[in-house]
Structure formats: C-alpha cells, structure tokens
Amino acid sequence: MALTFFENFIDNVAQAPADRELDAVNAYVDSQWHDSTLWHKVEQETYIGSFKFECIEVWLNTVSDFTNNIIKNASDFRRLMFKDNRTEVERGRYYKFHKNYWLVYEDTTEEHPYAEVLVRRCNNVAKWIDYETGRIIEQPCVLEYDLSATNPKVDKDIITQNSSLTLVLQGNEYTHRLKPNQRFIFNGVAYKYIAINNYMQNNYVDEGVHLLWLDIDRDIEKPTDDLINNIADRFEYNFVVDIQGAPIERTDGFSGQLVANVMLNGEKIDKSVVWSSNKFATIDQDGNYTLKGDAGDVAQITATFGSFSHTVNIDIVDFVVAQTDLIMSPFVNFVREGETAEFDVWLYTNGIKQEDVPTYTVSGAPSGNYILTQNDNHFTLTNLRCSGKPLDIVFSADGGTLEHSIRLTALY
C-alpha cells in the first residue's frame, strides 16, 4: 500500500525543481499581471506566414538605451513578455501595436523563467509583383540603420550613386520565391538584392527559415518602375485578363460557358483565372454559368488573375434578339520574326458555337512578309520578316464580322 502511495505521489504530485520554479514564477506574474504599467493588448499573428492576427495580453517594455547612438531609435525595439511562461514563439512572427507592425528577432528560450521575445518595428514596406500569380505582394519589413558602400560606382560609362542596406523580411511562401536581382523601391529609390542569408534554421531542421536578411544595393531607376507606389518593374510586366464569348443579353435560366485568356505583354500565357459573379448568376471554376434573375437585372461575371481582372455584364431580358459574334482563340496580338502562331476563329450565335467556317481578307503588311494558312476554323500564321505595317485581317461568317490586326515584330 505504501509503495502505491509513493508511486502515485511521484507520477501526479511531485515536481522537478525546474517545474516548481516555473510554476512559482508564473503564479507571481499572474498575481501582478493587471497591476503593472507594462500591461498592454497587442495583436499576434496566428502563425508565421498567415498575416492574420488575434488579440492577446502582454507586458510591453523597452530593450535597451540608445542615448549614445543617435542613429538608432530606442522606440524601434521592444520586449514582449507573456503571462504563461511556457509560451513558445519563434523568430519571424509579426505583431501589431502602436500603429505599426513588428517582427520577432529573438524568440523565447526554455532556459529563462519568463517567456519573452524581442521585436523590431517594421519601418518600411517591401512591394513587388509575384509573376507566378500576378499579385502585388506587400510585406512589412525592416531597413537597417547602417548605410554602407556610399562611394560612387561606375557602370560602363555611367556613374551612379552607390549604397548598400540590409533588408529584413519574414520568411514565408512569398519571400522564399524571391530571386537574386529582385528589385525594390523604397521612398522612390531603387534597390536590388545581391545576397541573402537563408540558412539560419530553427531547431537545426531543413526547412524554410522564418527570418531573412537581404543585402540590397542601390540600383538605377527604370521607366517601368512605379515610383509613386514604390513598386519596381510594375509596368515591365503588363498582365491583362480578357473574357471571350460573353453575350450581351440572355433570358433567365440561360446556361453557357465563358473563356478567359491571361495576356502578358500582349502574349497569351498558360495561367488559370478565378471566376466569380454577383447574385444574378452562378459560375463554376471552368467558366460554366447560369443566369438567375428577372428582366432588367444585370448579371456581372468576373475573371481574376492575381491583382488583375475583367468583368462582363449580361442583361437578363424577356426575349433575346439574335446576336452573332466571331471569336478568336487564343487572342494573338503579335508574332515575332521566324516564329509561328496558331489560333481558331469560331462563329457564336447567342453564345452557342456554330459549325460555320469563316472566310477572310487581308491587307496592310506585304504578302511576302508572312504565310497565313487556314484549315477549317484553324489558322496558322508565320512571320517571315518584320513589317512596319500590321497584318489586318477581316474574318466573316453568316453575318458576323471580326476585324483584327496582328503585328509582325522583330525577333529581338
């Protein structure tokens, strides 16, 4: 019986000295928690990379005194202490308080009786275009105080200002896709990164790190930079979403399918769009839609790729006047010298594809500069040599007409 008592005591009551000390510290902090001037409410990122926040309570304090260094701002560094001393927070997590975002640069440690982290105020925002998704990415970031390599540098015959900074970013799904020479604009000044510290792993595991240090150098501004909104190369990559085959009007209950092309600098690329609609239509992610509404309602259907979208309006009516359209797919704006483009041209009546084979006439570019062949609804265009005049094509079928110009450009 005595042995059973001691086994139960050891398993359920007895504590190791470290656990006993942690519980004692926790009890003290708990008793003083709301009586301290350090008590604050802050917002904590739910997990690294989510950029979603929840409200928590902390003790908020400064880190150290920078009175002997006028470059640094003491208010940019803070210490957050948590009520539960068994809280674990890794470096790279965002917090929000004092109208700013903050990054954890020193995480909690099990050796300390208090659970606390050190955070640094994000003093800028890094913006860039993610060319995989077409989205403009914005990430609160830290630009370090020290400016180095301020001597001028010579680039061929051009002498430019030179400076180097350290850019600190959270390591997440967007920043891990950054490539060398990625350019940034900060307060109208262009930089590009030349080196990255991406090997400071947590817990010695092979995974994406949660805090990145990028060495960035002063760069030359380009005409394609958006200096007002601080987005580098924004106008170098021009995405356009184009919905094809959308009727002007249809009756309630009409069903059809829409096709959306994503164009990059006028050339179709293989990217998917996200479909959405207002309450007067339903649409799935394959573009199949159904109208639902009364005469006079307007169905709005939108195709979205990243930060770019195209919306079409379809009027819901009591009866439909016959509408004929010729649709080119994919939409070809130019063909480079020595290259070939293929496309189809189909006749649609009230949004329904017909079997009619179109005819066509050409003008503009000299006939010796290209070869255009037709096989039923399929066309093949080869650019033999560039032309200052575009190739103007007029397609016709059963009352429908499509006028389209294709530029015959140089290879480079």
C-alpha positions as CSV (number, residue, x, y, z in Angstrom):
1,M,0.0,0.0,0.0
2,A,2.8,2.4,0.9
3,L,4.6,1.7,-2.4
4,T,1.4,2.5,-4.3
5,F,1.1,5.8,-2.4
6,F,4.6,6.9,-3.3
7,E,4.2,5.9,-7.0
8,N,1.0,8.0,-7.2
9,F,2.8,10.9,-5.5
10,I,5.7,10.8,-7.9
11,D,3.5,10.5,-11.0
12,N,0.9,13.1,-10.1
13,V,2.1,15.4,-7.4
14,A,5.9,15.6,-7.2
15,Q,7.6,18.2,-9.4
16,A,11.1,18.6,-10.7
17,P,12.9,21.7,-9.3
18,A,12.7,23.5,-12.7
19,D,9.0,22.9,-13.0
20,R,8.4,24.0,-9.4
21,E,10.3,27.3,-10.1
22,L,8.4,27.9,-13.3
23,D,5.1,27.4,-11.5
24,A,6.2,29.8,-8.8
25,V,7.3,32.5,-11.3
26,N,4.0,32.0,-13.2
27,A,2.0,32.4,-10.0
28,Y,3.8,35.7,-9.2
29,V,3.3,37.1,-12.7
30,D,-0.3,36.1,-12.6
31,S,-0.9,37.9,-9.3
32,Q,0.7,41.1,-10.6
33,W,-0.5,40.9,-14.3
34,H,-3.1,43.7,-14.5
35,D,-1.5,45.8,-11.8
36,S,1.6,46.7,-13.9
37,T,2.0,49.8,-16.1
38,L,3.6,47.4,-18.6
39,W,0.3,45.7,-19.3
40,H,-0.9,46.1,-22.9
41,K,-3.1,44.5,-25.5
42,V,-1.3,43.7,-28.8
43,E,-2.2,41.7,-31.9
44,Q,-0.3,38.5,-32.6
45,E,0.0,36.7,-36.0
46,T,-1.9,33.4,-35.6
47,Y,1.1,31.6,-37.2
48,I,4.1,32.6,-39.3
49,G,3.0,33.4,-42.8
50,S,-0.7,33.7,-42.1
51,F,-0.8,37.5,-41.7
52,K,-3.9,37.0,-39.7
53,F,-4.0,38.4,-36.2
54,E,-5.6,37.8,-32.8
55,C,-5.6,40.0,-29.7
56,I,-3.5,38.9,-26.7
57,E,-2.2,40.4,-23.5
58,V,1.5,41.1,-22.8
59,W,3.8,43.1,-20.7
60,L,5.5,45.7,-23.0
61,N,8.9,47.2,-22.3
62,T,11.9,48.7,-24.0
63,V,15.0,46.7,-24.7
64,S,18.0,48.9,-24.1
65,D,19.1,52.5,-24.0
66,F,20.5,54.1,-27.2
67,T,21.3,57.5,-25.9
68,N,24.9,57.3,-27.1
69,N,23.9,56.3,-30.7
70,I,21.8,59.0,-32.4
71,I,21.2,56.8,-35.5
72,K,19.2,54.2,-33.7
73,N,15.7,54.9,-32.3
74,A,15.1,53.2,-28.9
75,S,11.4,53.0,-29.6
76,D,12.0,50.7,-32.5
77,F,13.0,47.9,-30.2
78,R,10.6,46.3,-27.7
79,R,10.4,43.4,-25.3
80,L,7.1,41.4,-25.1
81,M,6.6,39.2,-22.0
82,F,3.8,36.6,-21.9
83,K,1.6,35.7,-18.9
84,D,2.2,32.0,-19.4
85,N,5.9,31.3,-19.0
86,R,5.6,28.2,-21.1
87,T,4.6,30.1,-24.2
88,E,6.8,29.4,-27.2
89,V,7.2,32.0,-30.1
90,E,9.7,31.6,-32.9
91,R,11.6,34.4,-34.6
92,G,9.9,35.9,-37.7
93,R,6.4,36.2,-36.3
94,Y,4.5,39.5,-36.8
95,Y,2.9,41.6,-34.0
96,K,0.8,44.7,-34.3
97,F,0.7,47.5,-31.8
98,H,1.3,51.3,-31.6
99,K,0.0,51.6,-35.2
100,N,3.0,49.5,-36.5
101,Y,4.0,46.0,-37.5
102,W,6.8,44.4,-35.5
103,L,9.0,41.3,-36.3
104,V,10.3,38.9,-33.7
105,Y,14.1,38.8,-33.9
106,E,14.8,36.9,-30.7
107,D,12.5,34.1,-29.8
108,T,11.5,32.6,-26.4
109,T,14.0,30.3,-24.7
110,E,13.3,27.5,-22.3
111,E,16.3,28.5,-20.0
112,H,14.6,31.7,-18.9
113,P,12.0,31.7,-16.2
114,Y,9.9,34.3,-18.1
115,A,8.5,33.7,-21.7
116,E,9.5,36.8,-23.7
117,V,10.5,37.8,-27.2
118,L,12.4,40.8,-28.6
119,V,10.7,42.6,-31.5
120,R,11.8,45.2,-34.0
121,R,9.5,47.8,-35.6
122,C,8.9,47.4,-39.3
123,N,10.0,50.8,-40.7
124,N,9.1,50.2,-44.3
125,V,7.0,48.1,-46.7
126,A,8.6,45.9,-49.5
127,K,6.4,45.6,-52.6
128,W,6.9,43.5,-55.7
129,I,4.9,41.7,-58.3
130,D,4.7,37.9,-58.0
131,Y,4.8,36.8,-61.6
132,E,3.5,33.4,-60.8
133,T,0.2,34.7,-59.5
134,G,0.1,38.3,-60.9
135,R,-0.4,39.7,-57.4
136,I,1.2,42.8,-55.9
137,I,2.9,41.5,-52.8
138,E,3.3,43.8,-49.8
139,Q,5.3,42.8,-46.8
140,P,6.1,44.9,-43.7
141,C,9.9,44.9,-43.4
142,V,12.9,46.3,-41.6
143,L,15.5,48.5,-43.3
144,E,18.6,48.6,-41.1
145,Y,20.0,51.9,-40.0
146,D,23.6,51.5,-41.3
147,L,24.2,52.7,-44.9
148,S,27.5,51.3,-46.4
149,A,29.4,51.5,-49.6
150,T,28.4,55.1,-50.3
151,N,31.2,55.7,-52.8
152,P,30.1,56.3,-56.4
153,K,30.3,53.3,-58.8
154,V,30.9,53.2,-62.5
155,D,28.6,51.1,-64.7
156,K,30.1,51.2,-68.2
157,D,30.0,55.0,-69.0
158,I,27.5,55.9,-66.3
159,I,28.5,57.0,-62.8
160,T,25.7,56.3,-60.3
161,Q,25.2,56.8,-56.5
162,N,26.0,53.7,-54.5
163,S,24.8,52.5,-51.2
164,S,24.0,49.2,-49.5
165,L,21.4,48.3,-47.0
166,T,20.2,45.3,-45.1
167,L,16.6,44.4,-45.7
168,V,14.9,42.1,-43.1
169,L,11.8,40.1,-44.1
170,Q,9.6,37.4,-42.7
171,G,10.4,34.1,-44.3
172,N,7.1,32.9,-45.9
173,E,5.7,31.5,-49.1
174,Y,6.2,34.8,-50.9
175,T,9.6,35.8,-49.8
176,H,11.1,32.4,-50.3
177,R,10.3,32.8,-54.0
178,L,12.4,35.9,-54.3
179,K,15.3,35.5,-56.8
180,P,18.7,37.3,-56.9
181,N,18.5,40.8,-58.6
182,Q,14.9,41.2,-57.4
183,R,14.4,44.9,-57.3
184,F,12.6,47.1,-54.7
185,I,11.6,50.7,-54.5
186,F,11.9,52.4,-51.1
187,N,10.7,56.1,-50.9
188,G,11.3,56.5,-54.6
189,V,14.8,55.0,-54.5
190,A,15.5,51.7,-56.4
191,Y,17.5,48.8,-54.9
192,K,18.1,45.2,-55.9
193,Y,19.3,42.4,-53.7
194,I,22.6,40.7,-54.3
195,A,22.9,38.3,-51.4
196,I,20.6,36.6,-48.9
197,N,21.1,34.9,-45.5
198,N,18.6,32.0,-45.8
199,Y,20.5,29.4,-43.8
200,M,19.7,30.4,-40.2
201,Q,17.4,27.4,-39.4
202,N,15.3,27.0,-36.3
203,N,16.0,23.8,-34.3
204,Y,18.6,22.6,-36.9
205,V,16.0,21.4,-39.4
206,D,16.0,21.7,-43.1
207,E,13.0,23.9,-43.8
208,G,12.2,27.4,-45.0
209,V,13.7,29.9,-42.5
210,H,11.3,32.3,-40.8
211,L,13.5,35.5,-40.9
212,L,15.6,36.6,-44.0
213,W,18.4,39.1,-44.2
214,L,18.9,40.5,-47.7
215,D,21.8,42.6,-48.8
216,I,20.5,45.2,-51.2
217,D,22.4,47.7,-53.4
218,R,21.4,51.0,-54.9
219,D,20.1,50.5,-58.4
220,I,19.2,52.7,-61.4
221,E,15.5,53.7,-61.7
222,K,13.8,52.3,-64.8
223,P,10.9,53.8,-66.9
224,T,8.9,50.7,-66.0
225,D,9.2,51.4,-62.2
226,D,6.2,52.7,-60.3
227,L,8.0,55.3,-58.2
228,I,4.7,56.8,-56.8
229,N,3.5,53.5,-55.3
230,N,7.1,52.1,-54.8
231,I,6.7,49.0,-57.0
232,A,9.7,48.1,-59.1
233,D,9.2,46.8,-62.7
234,R,5.5,47.2,-62.3
235,F,5.0,48.3,-65.9
236,E,7.5,45.9,-67.4
237,Y,5.1,43.0,-66.9
238,N,1.7,44.1,-68.1
239,F,-1.0,41.4,-67.3
240,V,-4.4,41.7,-69.0
241,V,-7.4,39.4,-68.4
242,D,-9.8,39.1,-71.4
243,I,-13.1,37.3,-71.3
244,Q,-14.3,36.0,-74.6
245,G,-17.7,34.7,-75.8
246,A,-19.8,36.8,-73.3
247,P,-23.3,37.6,-74.7
248,I,-24.9,41.0,-74.3
249,E,-28.3,39.7,-73.2
250,R,-30.0,36.4,-72.3
251,T,-33.1,35.1,-70.6
252,D,-33.4,33.8,-67.0
253,G,-32.1,30.3,-66.7
254,F,-29.7,30.5,-69.7
255,S,-26.5,28.5,-69.3
256,G,-23.3,28.8,-71.2
257,Q,-19.5,28.8,-70.9
258,L,-17.1,31.7,-70.9
259,V,-13.4,31.5,-71.7
260,A,-10.8,33.9,-70.2
261,N,-7.3,34.5,-71.5
262,V,-4.4,35.9,-69.5
263,M,-2.1,38.0,-71.5
264,L,1.4,39.0,-70.5
265,N,2.8,42.0,-72.6
266,G,0.2,41.1,-75.3
267,E,1.0,37.4,-75.4
268,K,-1.2,34.7,-74.1
269,I,0.2,32.7,-71.2
270,D,-0.9,29.5,-69.6
271,K,-2.5,30.8,-66.4
272,S,-5.8,30.0,-64.8
273,V,-8.3,32.6,-63.6
274,V,-10.7,32.6,-60.6
275,W,-14.4,33.1,-61.7
276,S,-16.9,35.0,-59.6
277,S,-20.3,36.6,-60.1
278,N,-23.0,38.7,-58.5
279,K,-26.3,37.3,-57.2
280,F,-27.9,37.2,-60.7
281,A,-25.6,34.3,-61.9
282,T,-23.8,31.3,-60.8
283,I,-20.5,30.2,-62.3
284,D,-18.0,27.4,-61.6
285,Q,-14.2,27.5,-62.0
286,D,-14.5,26.0,-65.5
287,G,-16.5,29.1,-66.7
288,N,-19.8,27.3,-66.8
289,Y,-22.5,29.9,-65.8
290,T,-26.3,30.1,-65.4
291,L,-28.3,33.2,-65.2
292,K,-30.9,33.7,-62.5
293,G,-33.0,36.9,-62.3
294,D,-35.8,38.9,-63.7
295,A,-35.9,41.0,-66.8
296,G,-34.0,44.2,-66.1
297,D,-31.4,42.5,-63.8
298,V,-27.8,42.5,-64.8
299,A,-25.5,39.6,-64.2
300,Q,-21.9,40.6,-63.6
301,I,-19.3,37.9,-64.1
302,T,-15.6,38.5,-63.3
303,A,-12.4,36.6,-64.2
304,T,-9.5,37.4,-61.8
305,F,-5.8,36.6,-62.1
306,G,-3.8,38.0,-59.1
307,S,-4.4,41.7,-59.0
308,F,-5.9,41.8,-62.5
309,S,-9.5,41.2,-63.5
310,H,-12.1,41.6,-66.3
311,T,-15.8,41.9,-65.7
312,V,-18.6,41.5,-68.3
313,N,-22.3,42.4,-67.9
314,I,-25.1,40.2,-69.2
315,D,-28.6,41.8,-69.3
316,I,-31.4,39.5,-68.3
317,V,-34.3,40.1,-70.7
318,D,-37.7,38.5,-71.6
319,F,-36.6,37.6,-75.1
320,V,-33.3,37.7,-77.0
321,V,-32.7,39.4,-80.3
322,A,-30.3,37.1,-82.3
323,Q,-26.6,38.1,-81.7
324,T,-23.8,36.8,-83.8
325,D,-20.1,37.0,-82.8
326,L,-16.8,35.8,-84.3
327,I,-14.3,34.8,-81.6
328,M,-10.6,34.3,-82.0
329,S,-8.9,31.9,-79.5
330,P,-6.3,32.4,-78.3
331,F,-6.1,36.1,-78.9
332,V,-2.9,36.9,-80.9
333,N,-1.6,40.4,-81.0
334,F,1.9,39.9,-82.5
335,V,4.2,37.2,-83.9
336,R,8.0,37.5,-83.7
337,E,10.1,37.1,-86.8
338,G,10.8,33.4,-87.6
339,E,8.0,32.2,-85.3
340,T,4.6,30.8,-85.9
341,A,1.3,31.4,-84.1
342,E,-1.9,29.2,-84.3
343,F,-5.4,30.3,-83.4
344,D,-9.1,29.3,-84.1
345,V,-11.9,31.5,-85.2
346,W,-15.5,30.3,-84.4
347,L,-18.9,31.8,-85.0
348,Y,-21.2,32.1,-82.0
349,T,-24.9,32.8,-82.2
350,N,-26.5,33.8,-78.9
351,G,-23.4,32.4,-77.1
352,I,-23.6,29.0,-78.8
353,K,-20.7,27.8,-81.0
354,Q,-21.7,27.2,-84.7
355,E,-20.1,24.9,-87.3
356,D,-19.7,27.7,-89.9
357,V,-16.2,28.0,-91.4
358,P,-15.2,31.7,-91.7
359,T,-13.7,33.4,-94.7
360,Y,-11.1,36.1,-94.5
361,T,-9.4,39.0,-96.3
362,V,-6.0,40.6,-95.6
363,S,-4.4,44.0,-96.0
364,G,-1.6,46.0,-94.6
365,A,1.7,44.0,-94.3
366,P,3.3,43.0,-97.6
367,S,2.3,39.4,-98.6
368,G,6.0,38.4,-98.8
369,N,6.4,39.0,-95.0
370,Y,4.2,36.2,-93.8
371,I,2.4,33.0,-94.5
372,L,-1.2,32.6,-93.4
373,T,-3.0,29.2,-93.9
374,Q,-6.4,28.0,-93.0
375,N,-7.7,24.5,-92.2
376,D,-11.5,24.9,-91.5
377,N,-11.6,27.1,-88.3
378,H,-7.9,26.7,-87.5
379,F,-5.4,29.3,-88.7
380,T,-1.6,29.3,-88.8
381,L,0.4,32.5,-89.2
382,T,4.2,32.5,-89.8
383,N,6.2,35.7,-89.6
384,L,8.9,35.6,-92.4
385,R,10.2,39.1,-91.7
386,C,9.1,42.0,-89.6
387,S,6.9,44.7,-91.1
388,G,6.2,48.3,-90.2
389,K,2.6,47.8,-91.1
390,P,0.4,45.4,-89.1
391,L,-1.3,42.5,-90.8
392,D,-5.0,43.5,-90.9
393,I,-7.4,40.5,-91.2
394,V,-11.2,40.7,-91.6
395,F,-13.0,37.4,-90.8
396,S,-16.6,36.8,-91.9
397,A,-19.2,34.1,-91.3
398,D,-23.0,34.2,-91.6
399,G,-23.4,37.9,-90.9
400,G,-20.7,38.0,-88.2
401,T,-17.5,40.0,-88.8
402,L,-14.3,40.3,-86.8
403,E,-11.6,42.8,-87.7
404,H,-8.2,42.2,-86.1
405,S,-4.6,43.5,-86.5
406,I,-1.5,41.4,-85.8
407,R,1.9,43.0,-85.6
408,L,4.8,41.3,-87.3
409,T,7.7,42.2,-85.0
410,A,11.4,41.6,-85.0
411,L,12.8,38.7,-83.1
412,Y,14.6,41.0,-80.6
